[in-house]
């Protein structure tokens, strides 16, 4: 938002197998937070989805990205274990 007007804020989640192959990807709009009953310029997001039935037990990589006006401004990667 510093370099121009804020047009969109999206969150992206990518589930990858141990080999780096993308298994599932989800992108959605991030909502303005109204936790206090008013908009304070804060955003919050949550994702709910099920692992595909074809996914077996093991370790996977979960990448998350924050996209502002279509450009990645933050990301995080985490290894998760499905048991």
N, C-alpha and C positions, 0 to 999 in steps of 0.2 A: 503494500500500500504506500510505500514511501515514494516510489518513482512514478506513480500514476494512480488513477482511480481504481478502487477495488471492484472487480467485475465478478469474480467467482473464487470460491474457496472449496476445494474438494479433498477428500481423503481417499487414499488408494491402499489396498491390502493385496499382497501377492503371496500365495502359498507355493513353495518350490520343494521338489523332492531333493534327496541327498545329492543327486546328480546335477542339480541346478535347473532341471526342467520345470517349467511353469505348470502347475496342476490346476490352479484356480486364481482368478483375478477379479477384484470387485472395486469399483470406483463409485463414490456417491458424494453429493453435496454436503458440506459441513454446515450445521445450523448455528445461528446466532444464539448464544446462551441467554435464557430468560429465567435462570434459577432464582434471581432476586425479584422477579416480577417486572423487570425492565431490562432493556438492552444496554449493556455497558461496553460494547465493543469486544466482548469475549466470545469465543466460539467453542463448541463442544461437539464431539462425534462419538458414535459407537457403531460397531458392526456386529451383526448376528448372522451366522451362517453355519451350515453343517458341512462336515468333511464329505467329499464325494464317496459313494459306496465303494468305489474301486481303490480307495486309499487303504493301505495295510499298516500294521503297527510299525513304528520306527521313528527316526528323526527327520524333521522337516525344517525348512527355513521359512520364516514369516517376515516379509519385508513390508514396511509401512512407509507411505510418503504423504507429505502435505503439499498440495498444488495450489498456488495462488496465481490467478489469471493464466492458468495453463502451464506454469513453470514450477518445477520442483524447488521448494525452499527449505525443506527439512525431510529427513528420513531416519529410519531405525530398522535394524535387522536383529532378529532373535531366533535362536534355535529352539524348537519345541519338540517334545517327544509324545507321540500318540501310543498309549498303552491299552 
